């Protein structure tokens, strides 16, 4: 097959190691640029998280996760007590 133009070249070599490497590199570059947006999104999710620096935000997030886990465990225990077979 003649792979002279760009589209044909991609079609011929889309499974090659070079093509996979390029796709992986593009994806990782996109992920790196979105760290700030992910931190901002996390700040909106965590109660009291707006305006916190990332290190304090991560500590607050860990505390919030523990708090939610305790709530889930408590509610599961209540449902076992009041569950009528």
WOQUI-V639820 format. One record per backbone hydrogen bond with DSSP energy under -1.0 kcal/mol. NH is the residue of the N-H (numbers start at 1). CO is the residue of the C=O. If there is no record, write none. Layout:
NH;CO + NH;CO
This chain:
9;5 + 10;6 + 11;7 + 12;8 + 13;9 + 16;13 + 20;16 + 21;17 + 22;18 + 23;19 + 24;20 + 25;21 + 26;22 + 27;23 + 28;24 + 29;25 + 30;26 + 31;27 + 32;28 + 33;29 + 35;32 + 38;34 + 39;35 + 40;36 + 41;37 + 42;38 + 43;39 + 44;40 + 45;41 + 46;42 + 49;46 + 52;49 + 57;53 + 58;54 + 59;55 + 60;56 + 61;57 + 62;58 + 63;59 + 64;60 + 65;61 + 66;62 + 67;63 + 68;64 + 69;65 + 70;66 + 71;67 + 72;68 + 73;69 + 74;70 + 75;71 + 76;72 + 77;73 + 78;74 + 79;75 + 80;76 + 81;77 + 82;78
